[in-house]
Amino acid sequence: MKSKNCLRDFYILWSTQSLSQLGSAMTGFALTLWLYEKTGSALSTATLTICTYAPYVIMSIFAGAISDKYDKKKTMLVCDALAALTTVLVFVLYRTDTLSLWHLYAINAVSGLMNTVQQPASEVAYTLTVPKAFYQKASAYQSLSRSVISIGNPLISSALYGLAGLEAVIAVDMATFAVAFLALLLFIRLPDVQREAGKEEKVLTLAKEGLRFLREHRLVLDVILFMSGVNLIASAFDAVLPALVIPRHGNGALGLVTSCSGVAMVLGSMLATMMPRPKNRVRVIYLTMLFSLGTENFLLAFSRNPVLWCAGQVIGWMLVPVMSANQNVIMRNTIPVALQGRVYACRNTLQFFTIPIGLALGGFMVDSVCEPFMRANQSSAVLTALFGSGKGSGAALMMFALGAAGVILCLVTGRKLKKYRYTDEESEEG
């Protein structure tokens, strides 16, 4: 009962914010469906994600400084309100039949910017509502909600969009926003973060402090850089997966295979909540990624069966929440609360800038290198036995290349990370 009481604010914040994130994700998915119906262009729909993601990568360092300078609760409320206004604008433009491509790109950019500022503030808010002994449990719950959203968002959104249209999806989004906004406004009280007296807090100075902290704490920086490499490979995987599955088994198989990653992350999140403290969290991070990258990619590359692809997704994604929970514990224990906003923002830029690069690289390699190579060598018995024939065989070849790259990354970087022996006890002593 005592642990439940001390986590009361976290549970309220986590559940309502997760609900709001589900609503936002549903609107984003419905807009993708609407845009594809209008244009029939995969590039146009992909640009929606780019417009959302670009502010996140480019502006995160400064956004974190802003979140550290101002009250966390007020920052979250303002950002959530402005993001909700962009959704209202979409609704108005849609109802007046004036919604166009550039409107969505601009609105997504503004919404992405709001999320860029809100995200580091919310990370600090979670830290402020969770006692240190429950960091791992809280991180696992966050991973669980992300996993549930990744499963439920496309299923609920596509069903609601098909039955009642875009207006119904937006209405649900606004309802979930109202719940999260009122819960944060009325029921969550965040403790004040102590700042150094008399210190001038210019945004640029705060941003530099975030980068300086990472330079001085190589453990945190090296883990972040390792994860940026993992994200490069994982995002390339995301670009390659449709080219592997659709030509061989169609859209339905792609939906099934994709949903398996969300199921795996739910299971992994539950596993992370029950795991005891590891002796060395850094070791857990690179070993889980070695297992994931060194199994899933090869299984998908060498098989042509959707059942095996689903198994590969489960194997590859189940340990991701375990990795994420351990990284979050390291960061929350290592970074002073007063610096967390700016340091998390620097993390966002350094760890996630490789995602759009990986998406572009994966698509380019399949279309321009691997598929042409397999067509030119379709008479090779060895290549056909390994990767199959026809369209999709080039994607299988690229999956193999990603698996090899992932293993090399983990083995090479793992040797560097082995010098760190991070334990929670050491952090508490320090």
C-alpha positions as CSV (number, residue, x, y, z in Angstrom):
1,M,0.0,0.0,0.0
2,K,2.9,2.3,0.8
3,S,4.4,1.9,-2.7
4,K,1.0,2.6,-4.3
5,N,0.6,5.8,-2.3
6,C,4.1,7.1,-3.2
7,L,3.4,6.4,-6.9
8,R,0.0,7.9,-7.0
9,D,1.0,11.0,-8.9
10,F,3.0,8.9,-11.3
11,Y,0.1,6.6,-12.0
12,I,-2.2,9.5,-12.7
13,L,0.3,11.3,-14.9
14,W,1.4,8.1,-16.8
15,S,-2.1,6.8,-17.5
16,T,-3.7,10.1,-18.6
17,Q,-0.7,11.2,-20.7
18,S,-0.6,7.7,-22.3
19,L,-4.3,8.0,-23.2
20,S,-3.6,11.4,-24.8
21,Q,-0.7,10.0,-26.7
22,L,-2.9,7.2,-28.0
23,G,-5.4,9.8,-29.2
24,S,-2.7,11.9,-31.0
25,A,-1.3,8.7,-32.6
26,M,-4.8,7.8,-33.9
27,T,-5.2,11.2,-35.5
28,G,-1.8,10.9,-37.1
29,F,-2.6,7.5,-38.5
30,A,-6.0,8.6,-39.8
31,L,-4.4,11.6,-41.5
32,T,-2.0,9.2,-43.2
33,L,-4.9,7.2,-44.5
34,W,-6.7,10.3,-45.7
35,L,-3.6,11.7,-47.4
36,Y,-2.9,8.4,-49.1
37,E,-6.5,8.2,-50.4
38,K,-6.0,11.7,-51.9
39,T,-2.5,11.4,-53.4
40,G,-1.8,7.7,-53.7
41,S,1.8,8.6,-52.9
42,A,4.0,6.9,-50.3
43,L,6.4,9.7,-50.4
44,S,3.7,12.3,-49.5
45,T,2.6,10.3,-46.5
46,A,6.2,9.7,-45.4
47,T,6.8,13.4,-45.5
48,L,4.2,13.8,-42.7
49,T,6.5,11.8,-40.4
50,I,9.5,13.8,-41.5
51,C,7.7,17.1,-40.8
52,T,6.9,15.8,-37.3
53,Y,10.3,14.5,-36.6
54,A,12.5,17.3,-38.0
55,P,11.8,19.8,-35.2
56,Y,12.4,17.0,-32.7
57,V,15.9,16.3,-34.0
58,I,16.9,19.9,-34.8
59,M,15.4,21.8,-31.9
60,S,15.6,19.3,-29.0
61,I,18.8,20.8,-27.5
62,F,17.2,24.2,-27.1
63,A,13.8,22.8,-26.2
64,G,15.4,21.0,-23.2
65,A,16.9,24.2,-22.1
66,I,13.5,25.9,-22.2
67,S,12.0,23.1,-20.2
68,D,14.7,23.4,-17.5
69,K,14.3,27.2,-17.4
70,Y,10.5,27.2,-16.9
71,D,8.0,25.4,-14.7
72,K,7.6,21.8,-15.9
73,K,3.9,21.6,-15.3
74,K,3.1,24.9,-17.0
75,T,5.4,23.9,-19.9
76,M,3.5,20.7,-20.4
77,L,0.1,22.4,-20.2
78,V,1.0,25.1,-22.7
79,C,2.5,22.6,-25.2
80,D,-0.4,20.2,-24.9
81,A,-2.9,23.1,-25.4
82,L,-1.0,24.4,-28.5
83,A,-0.8,20.9,-30.0
84,A,-4.5,20.5,-29.4
85,L,-5.2,23.7,-31.3
86,T,-3.4,22.3,-34.3
87,T,-5.8,19.3,-34.2
88,V,-8.7,21.7,-34.0
89,L,-7.3,23.5,-37.0
90,V,-7.2,20.3,-39.0
91,F,-10.8,19.6,-38.1
92,V,-11.9,23.1,-39.2
93,L,-10.0,22.8,-42.5
94,Y,-11.4,19.4,-43.1
95,R,-15.0,20.4,-42.4
96,T,-14.7,23.4,-44.7
97,D,-13.1,21.2,-47.5
98,T,-10.0,23.3,-47.6
99,L,-7.5,20.9,-46.1
100,S,-4.5,20.5,-48.4
101,L,-1.1,18.9,-48.4
102,W,0.9,21.9,-47.3
103,H,-1.6,22.5,-44.4
104,L,-0.8,19.1,-43.0
105,Y,3.0,19.5,-43.4
106,A,2.9,22.9,-41.6
107,I,0.6,21.6,-38.9
108,N,2.6,18.5,-38.3
109,A,5.8,20.7,-38.0
110,V,4.1,22.9,-35.3
111,S,2.8,19.8,-33.5
112,G,6.2,18.2,-33.7
113,L,7.8,21.4,-32.2
114,M,5.4,21.3,-29.3
115,N,6.2,17.7,-28.6
116,T,9.9,18.6,-28.8
117,V,9.5,21.0,-25.9
118,Q,6.9,18.9,-24.0
119,Q,8.9,15.6,-24.0
120,P,11.9,16.6,-21.9
121,A,9.6,18.5,-19.5
122,S,7.5,15.3,-19.1
123,E,10.6,13.2,-18.5
124,V,11.5,15.4,-15.6
125,A,7.9,15.4,-14.4
126,Y,8.1,11.6,-14.2
127,T,11.4,11.8,-12.3
128,L,9.8,14.2,-9.8
129,T,6.8,11.9,-9.2
130,V,8.8,8.6,-8.7
131,P,11.0,7.7,-5.8
132,K,14.5,6.5,-6.9
133,A,13.7,2.9,-5.8
134,F,10.9,2.7,-8.3
135,Y,12.8,4.1,-11.4
136,Q,13.0,0.8,-13.1
137,K,9.4,0.0,-12.5
138,A,8.3,3.4,-13.8
139,S,10.4,3.1,-16.9
140,A,8.9,-0.3,-17.6
141,Y,5.4,1.2,-17.3
142,Q,6.3,3.9,-19.8
143,S,7.6,1.2,-22.2
144,L,4.4,-0.7,-21.7
145,S,2.2,2.2,-22.6
146,R,4.3,2.9,-25.8
147,S,3.9,-0.8,-26.7
148,V,0.1,-0.7,-26.2
149,I,-0.2,2.4,-28.2
150,S,1.8,0.9,-31.1
151,I,-0.6,-2.0,-31.1
152,G,-3.9,-0.2,-30.6
153,N,-3.3,3.0,-32.5
154,P,-3.5,1.6,-36.1
155,L,-6.3,-0.9,-35.3
156,I,-8.6,1.5,-33.5
157,S,-7.8,4.4,-35.8
158,S,-8.4,2.5,-39.0
159,A,-11.6,1.0,-37.7
160,L,-13.0,4.3,-36.5
161,Y,-11.9,6.1,-39.6
162,G,-13.6,3.5,-41.8
163,L,-16.8,3.6,-39.8
164,A,-17.3,7.2,-38.9
165,G,-14.6,9.2,-40.8
166,L,-11.8,11.6,-39.8
167,E,-14.1,13.7,-37.6
168,A,-14.7,10.8,-35.2
169,V,-11.0,10.1,-34.8
170,I,-10.3,13.8,-34.1
171,A,-13.2,13.8,-31.6
172,V,-11.6,10.9,-29.7
173,D,-8.3,12.7,-29.8
174,M,-9.7,15.8,-28.3
175,A,-11.5,13.8,-25.6
176,T,-8.3,12.1,-24.5
177,F,-6.5,15.5,-24.5
178,A,-9.1,16.9,-22.2
179,V,-8.7,14.1,-19.7
180,A,-4.9,14.4,-19.7
181,F,-5.0,18.2,-19.5
182,L,-7.4,18.3,-16.6
183,A,-5.6,15.6,-14.7
184,L,-2.3,17.4,-15.0
185,L,-3.9,20.8,-14.1
186,L,-6.0,19.7,-11.2
187,F,-4.5,16.5,-9.7
188,I,-0.7,16.6,-10.2
189,R,1.6,18.7,-8.0
190,L,5.2,18.7,-9.0
191,P,7.9,19.7,-6.5
192,D,10.0,22.7,-7.3
193,V,13.4,22.1,-8.9
194,Q,16.1,24.0,-7.1
195,R,18.2,26.2,-9.2
196,E,21.5,27.9,-8.4
197,A,20.8,31.2,-6.8
198,G,21.6,34.3,-8.8
199,K,22.5,32.3,-11.9
200,E,21.4,33.8,-15.2
201,E,19.7,31.1,-17.2
202,K,19.8,32.0,-20.9
203,V,18.5,29.3,-23.2
204,L,21.7,29.1,-25.2
205,T,23.8,28.8,-22.0
206,L,21.5,26.0,-20.7
207,A,21.8,24.1,-24.0
208,K,25.6,24.3,-23.8
209,E,25.4,23.0,-20.2
210,G,23.5,19.9,-21.4
211,L,26.2,19.2,-24.0
212,R,28.9,19.9,-21.4
213,F,27.4,17.4,-19.0
214,L,27.5,14.7,-21.6
215,R,31.1,15.4,-22.4
216,E,32.0,15.1,-18.7
217,H,30.0,11.9,-18.2
218,R,31.2,9.5,-20.8
219,L,29.1,6.7,-19.5
220,V,25.9,8.5,-20.4
221,L,27.3,9.8,-23.7
222,D,28.7,6.5,-24.9
223,V,25.4,4.7,-24.2
224,I,23.5,7.4,-26.1
225,L,25.9,7.1,-29.1
226,F,25.6,3.3,-29.0
227,M,21.8,3.6,-29.2
228,S,22.1,6.1,-32.1
229,G,23.9,3.3,-34.0
230,V,21.1,0.9,-33.0
231,N,18.5,3.3,-34.2
232,L,20.2,3.7,-37.6
233,I,19.9,-0.1,-38.1
234,A,16.4,-0.4,-36.6
235,S,15.0,2.5,-38.8
236,A,16.6,1.0,-41.9
237,F,14.8,-2.2,-40.9
238,D,11.5,-0.4,-40.7
239,A,12.1,0.8,-44.3
240,V,13.0,-2.6,-45.6
241,L,10.2,-4.6,-43.9
242,P,7.4,-3.6,-46.2
243,A,9.5,-4.4,-49.3
244,L,10.2,-7.9,-47.8
245,V,6.7,-8.8,-46.8
246,I,4.2,-7.2,-49.3
247,P,5.6,-8.6,-52.5
248,R,5.5,-12.1,-51.1
249,H,2.3,-12.2,-48.9
250,G,0.5,-8.9,-49.3
251,N,-0.6,-6.0,-47.0
252,G,-2.4,-8.3,-44.5
253,A,0.8,-10.1,-43.7
254,L,2.6,-6.8,-43.2
255,G,0.0,-5.7,-40.7
256,L,0.2,-9.0,-38.8
257,V,4.0,-9.0,-38.8
258,T,4.2,-5.3,-37.7
259,S,1.7,-5.9,-34.8
260,C,3.9,-8.7,-33.5
261,S,6.5,-6.1,-32.5
262,G,4.0,-4.3,-30.3
263,V,2.9,-7.5,-28.7
264,A,6.6,-8.4,-28.0
265,M,7.2,-5.0,-26.4
266,V,4.1,-5.5,-24.1
267,L,5.6,-8.8,-23.0
268,G,9.0,-7.2,-22.6
269,S,7.6,-4.3,-20.6
270,M,6.0,-6.8,-18.2
271,L,9.3,-8.6,-18.0
272,A,11.1,-5.4,-17.1
273,T,8.7,-4.6,-14.3
274,M,9.4,-8.0,-12.7
275,M,13.2,-8.2,-13.2
276,P,15.5,-7.6,-10.2
277,R,18.2,-5.0,-10.3
278,P,20.9,-6.2,-12.6
279,K,24.5,-6.2,-11.4
280,N,25.6,-4.0,-14.4
281,R,23.0,-2.1,-16.3
282,V,25.4,-1.1,-19.2
283,R,26.1,-4.8,-19.9
284,V,22.3,-5.5,-20.0
285,I,21.9,-2.7,-22.6
286,Y,24.5,-3.9,-25.2
287,L,23.8,-7.6,-24.6
288,T,20.0,-7.2,-25.2
289,M,20.7,-5.3,-28.4
290,L,23.2,-7.9,-29.6
291,F,20.6,-10.6,-29.1
292,S,17.9,-8.5,-30.9
293,L,19.9,-7.4,-33.9
294,G,21.7,-10.7,-34.2
295,T,18.6,-12.8,-34.4
296,E,15.6,-11.0,-36.0
297,N,17.3,-9.7,-39.1
298,F,18.8,-13.0,-40.0
299,L,15.6,-14.9,-39.3
300,L,13.6,-12.6,-41.6
301,A,16.4,-12.6,-44.3
302,F,16.6,-16.4,-44.6
303,S,12.9,-17.3,-44.3
304,R,9.9,-16.8,-46.5
305,N,7.2,-17.8,-44.0
306,P,5.0,-15.2,-42.2
307,V,4.9,-17.4,-39.1
308,L,8.7,-17.2,-38.9
309,W,8.6,-13.5,-39.6
310,C,6.3,-13.0,-36.7
311,A,8.5,-15.1,-34.5
312,G,11.5,-13.0,-35.6
313,Q,9.6,-9.8,-34.6
314,V,8.8,-11.2,-31.2
315,I,12.4,-12.3,-30.6
316,G,13.8,-9.0,-31.9
317,W,11.5,-6.6,-29.9
318,M,10.9,-8.4,-26.6
319,L,14.1,-7.2,-25.0
320,V,13.8,-3.6,-26.3
321,P,11.8,-2.5,-23.2
322,V,14.4,-4.1,-20.9
323,M,17.1,-2.1,-22.6
324,S,15.1,1.1,-22.5
325,A,14.3,0.7,-18.8
326,N,17.9,0.2,-17.9
327,Q,19.0,3.2,-20.0
328,N,16.4,5.4,-18.3
329,V,17.5,4.3,-14.8
330,I,21.1,5.1,-15.6
331,M,20.1,8.6,-16.9
332,R,17.8,9.4,-14.0
333,N,20.3,8.3,-11.4
334,T,23.3,10.0,-13.1
335,I,21.8,13.3,-14.2
336,P,20.8,15.9,-11.5
337,V,17.1,16.7,-11.7
338,A,17.9,20.4,-12.4
339,L,19.8,19.4,-15.5
340,Q,17.6,16.6,-16.8
341,G,15.5,18.6,-19.2
342,R,18.5,19.9,-21.2
343,V,20.4,16.6,-21.0
344,Y,17.4,14.6,-22.1
345,A,16.9,17.0,-25.0
346,C,20.6,16.6,-26.0
347,R,20.0,12.8,-25.8
348,N,17.0,13.2,-28.2
349,T,19.1,14.9,-30.8
350,L,22.2,12.6,-30.5
351,Q,20.3,9.3,-30.2
352,F,17.5,9.9,-32.7
353,F,19.0,11.9,-35.5
354,T,20.0,8.6,-37.2
355,I,16.4,7.5,-37.6
356,P,15.5,9.6,-40.7
357,I,18.9,8.7,-42.1
358,G,18.2,5.0,-41.6
359,L,14.8,5.3,-43.2
360,A,16.2,6.9,-46.3
361,L,19.2,4.6,-46.4
362,G,17.1,1.5,-46.1
363,G,14.7,2.5,-48.8
364,F,17.5,3.6,-51.2
365,M,19.5,0.4,-50.7
366,V,16.5,-1.9,-51.4
367,D,15.3,0.0,-54.5
368,S,18.6,1.0,-56.0
369,V,21.2,-1.6,-54.9
370,C,19.8,-4.9,-53.5
371,E,16.8,-5.5,-55.7
372,P,18.8,-4.7,-58.9
373,F,21.7,-6.9,-57.7
374,M,19.4,-9.9,-57.1
375,R,17.7,-9.4,-60.5
376,A,21.1,-9.4,-62.1
377,N,22.1,-12.6,-60.3
378,Q,18.9,-14.5,-60.3
379,S,20.7,-17.5,-61.9
380,S,22.9,-17.9,-58.8
381,A,21.8,-21.0,-56.9
382,V,23.4,-19.8,-53.7
383,L,21.8,-16.4,-53.6
384,T,18.4,-17.9,-54.5
385,A,18.7,-20.5,-51.8
386,L,19.6,-17.9,-49.2
387,F,17.3,-15.0,-50.1
388,G,14.7,-16.4,-52.6
389,S,13.9,-15.0,-56.0
390,G,11.8,-12.3,-57.5
391,K,10.7,-9.1,-55.9
392,G,11.5,-9.1,-52.2
393,S,14.7,-11.1,-52.5
394,G,16.7,-7.8,-52.5
395,A,15.0,-6.8,-49.3
396,A,16.0,-10.1,-47.8
397,L,19.6,-9.5,-48.8
398,M,19.4,-6.0,-47.2
399,M,18.0,-7.7,-44.0
400,F,21.0,-9.9,-43.9
401,A,23.3,-6.9,-44.3
402,L,21.5,-5.1,-41.4
403,G,21.9,-8.2,-39.3
404,A,25.6,-8.3,-40.0
405,A,25.9,-4.6,-39.3
406,G,24.0,-4.9,-36.0
407,V,26.3,-7.7,-34.8
408,I,29.4,-5.8,-35.7
409,L,28.1,-2.6,-34.0
410,C,27.3,-4.5,-30.7
411,L,30.5,-6.4,-30.6
412,V,32.7,-3.4,-31.4
413,T,30.8,-0.9,-29.2
414,G,30.3,-3.6,-26.5
415,R,34.1,-3.8,-26.0
416,K,34.1,-0.1,-25.3
417,L,31.1,-0.2,-23.0
418,K,32.6,-3.1,-21.0
419,K,34.8,-0.7,-19.2
420,Y,31.8,0.7,-17.4
421,R,30.5,-1.2,-14.3
422,Y,27.4,0.8,-13.5
423,T,25.3,-0.3,-10.5
424,D,22.5,1.6,-8.7
425,E,24.4,1.2,-5.4
426,E,27.4,3.2,-6.9
427,S,25.0,5.9,-7.9
428,E,23.5,6.1,-4.5
429,E,26.9,6.3,-2.9
430,G,28.0,9.1,-5.2
